[in-house]
Structures are given as C-alpha cells and as structure tokens.
Amino acid sequence: MMSIMHCDSYIARIVYDEDEDIFHGRVVGIKAVVEFYGKNPQELKAEFQNSLDEYIDMCKQDGEAPEKPYSGRMTLRCPDPERHRDYVLAAAHRDMSLNAWMNDVLTREAARILR
C-alpha cells in the first residue's frame, strides 16, 4: 500500500520496503529526484525535510530556482476528437465550461480515491 507525506508545498510518495525494514519516500510532481529513508514516521519526516533543504541548497548553488510541485495549470490531451466533443457536451449539459466541468469531475474522483 502506498501512502503520501507532505512537507512545505511538496508531496512525497511513501512505500515500505519489507526486505530492508525501512520506509522510502520520493517527492512527486517535480523533475528532480528527491528521495529519503526512515525507520519510523518521525525519522522519515525529518529526512524528508533534510532532503528538501539539500535540494533547495543545491539549486541555489547552481543558480537555479527550485521546482515548485504544481503550477495550477494542466493540459489534457484527448485520444480522439470524438472524446473531446463528448467532454464539451457533458460540460454544456451541466451548464459549465469545459474547464469547470473537468475540475469538478477530477475533484470528486480525487476525493473518492484519497479517502
């Protein structure tokens, strides 16, 4: 089973490695690989913060801005024009813009999955 952990504005995917008896975390939503490990939740949280601090320091040394996990913008590519049309029609049926309808559908589905 996968879990998530939050630190600042970053989110990490957490998995338990039964063979090594350790938790492994990896930040999601950025291109850089930021990983950390811990034997228990407290150690894992501390290592998450340490890894983020190291990542941010490394970016500063390289003269780059650290990636932000999400911009609030998404692009959806439909597999075919008919599916695109169906989405627009479904949104119109609800008297919503396509963007508002997609946000509504995705918000409900994310809440269902993450509960």
N, C-alpha and C positions, 0 to 999 in steps of 0.2 A: 504494500500500500504506500502511496506517495502522500507526502504532506508538504505544506508550504510554511515559510517563515518570513516575517517582514523585518526590515531594518532600514531606517530612514525611508526613502522613497523606493527602495529596492525590494524585490521579492525573490526568494530562493526556493528551489525545489529540494525537498529533503527525502532521502531514502536511507533505509537501514541496511547495512551490509552484515548479514548474519555470520558469514565466514570470518570476518575481521572483528566482529562485535563492536562496530563503530557506525555513527551516523555520518552521512556525506551530504553536503549541501553544494548547490551550484546556482548562481544568480541567473535568472531568466530575464529575457527582454532586452539584453544588450549583446553586442557582438563579442566583446571581450570575455575571456574565460576567467571567472572569479569563482574559485572553489574553496571549500573549508571542511574541516572534520571535527568531530567531537564525540566523547564517550557518553555524554548525557546532555539534556537540553540546555543547561546553563553554560556548559563548555562550548556547545555548538553555537549558541547565541553570541558569546564573547568572540569566538573565532570568526563568525560572520562579520561582526563589527571590525575586527582586526584586518580581515581580508579586504573589506571595503575601504578602510583607511589606507592600506597599502596600494590598492588600485588607484585611489584618488591622488596619493602622493606620486605614484609612477606617472600618472597623466600630467601632473604639474611639472615634474622633471622633464618630460618630453615636450612641454609647451602645448599640450592638448587639453581640451575640456573633457571631463569625464562624461561618458554617455549617460543620458537620462533614460530611465527604463521605458517610458512611454510619452509620446507627444500629444496623444489625444486624437490623432489622425490615423485613419485606416483606409486601405484601398481593398476593395473586394473585386475579385475577378470572377465573373460567371463563366461556367464551362461552355455556355452557348447563348445566343441571343434570345431564345425562347424562355430560358430560365430568367434572364434579366427582365423580360417582359412580364413574366409571372410575378416577380417581386414588385414591380411597379404597380401592377393591377391589384395585388394584395394590399399594398400600402394605400392605394386610392380607395379600395373597399373600406378601409378603416378611416378614411378621410385624413390621411397622414402623408407627409413627404416620405420619399424612399429612405432618406437618412433617419428620420424619426422612427419609421417602422422597423428598420434594421436595428436601431438602438434598443427599441422595445423588445424585439424578439431575442436579441443577444443578451440583454439584461436578464430577462426571465429565465433563459436557458442556463446562463452562468450561475444565477442564484440557485436554480434547481440542482446543478451539479456540485456546487461548492458547499451545500448544506450538509 
